[in-house]
Amino acid sequence: MNLVFTELPSFFTHEKITNMSDNEGSPAGEKPETPVASEHLNIKVTDNNNEVFFKIKRSTQLKKLMDAFCDRQGKAPNSVRFLFDGSRVQPTDSPDKLDMQDGDTLEVHQEQIGGAY
């Protein structure tokens, strides 16, 4: 039995394979692309009992979302208040104005008047 050795093609050589993570996530030193902000956001609106998801444009006034939530839950808009990150949301606010991100949550609480003796 005779063994014959020949030169191996270049694809059989031991070259280091570079993963994208080895190169800071970008090939040939290119800068990674920044995610493009979508025109629409998915917003979760929650009270103690319910969660409702809305898809809304970044520039749309939140009054539209607030009224739709109240209609679905059978509540009067003046009987509840909406909070985002602990601050009250005004009907004229928009997701852009509040710097909301996709998946953020609006909390709905029962409006209370008074409370002092």
N, C-alpha and C positions, 0 to 999 in steps of 0.2 A: 504494500500500500504506500503510495507516494503522496505527500502533501505538497500542495503548491500554494505559495503565498503571493498574492498580488496586491497592488496598491489599492486601498479602499477609496471609494468616491468620497468627496468632501462632506456629504451629509452623514457619514458614519464617524466623523471625527468627534472628539470630546470638547465641544464648545459649550460654554456656560449659556444656559437658557435664561434670559432675563424676564422675570415676571413684571407686570405693570407696577406692582407694589415696590419692586426694587428700584424703579426709576421715578419715584414720586408720583405714580399714577398717570404719567403722561409719556407717550412715546416720543423719542428724539428731542426731549426737553421742551416740548410744547406746553403751554399753560392749559390747565384743565378748563373745560367750559363751565361757566356758572349756570345754575339752573335758571331757566326763564320763568318769570312769574306768570302764572296762568291768569286769564281774564276772569275765571270763575273760582269761587271758593266753596268748599263743603263746610257748612256751619252746623254744629249740634246745638239745639235749643232744649234745655232740660229744666223741669221743675221737680218737685219731690217724687212724682209718680210716673212721669213720662219723659221720653226722649224722642225728639223729632229732628230729622236731618233735612236741611235745606241747601240747595245749590243756588248761589247768588253771585251776581257780578260784583266786582270790587268797588264799582262806582255807584251802585244802587243804594238809595237811602234805606236804612234798616226798618223804616216804618212799614214797608211792604212785607218784610219777614215777620215783624211783630204782629201785624194785623192777621196774617195767615195763621200764625201759631194760635192766636186768641180764637179765631174762627174754628179751627180744628178742635180746640179744647173746650169750646163753649164758654169762654171767659170774656168779659168786657175789657177792652184795652186799658181803660182808666182804673181797673181793679188790680193790675199787676205792674211790676217794674222789672226791667231787664238790666242785668249787670254783666259787664265784661271785665275780667281781672279785678273785681271788687268795685269798679266804678259804674255809676248809672249810665245807661245808654240812652241817648236822645233819639227821637224818631228821625231827625234830620242827619244823624251820623251815618257814615258809610264805612264799610270794612277798611277802605284805604285810609280814611281819617283816623280810625282807631288802630291802625297798623295790625289788622287781624291776619292770621295765616290760615292756610288750609287745615281743617280739622279742629279749629278753635271752638270753644263752648261759650254760649250765652246762658246765664242762669236766670230763671224766672222766679220771682218771689211775690207773694201776696202783698199788695199795698196796704200799709198800716197808717192810720191817721190817729194822732194823739198818742196816748200811752202814759201820760202823766196824770196824777190825781188832781 
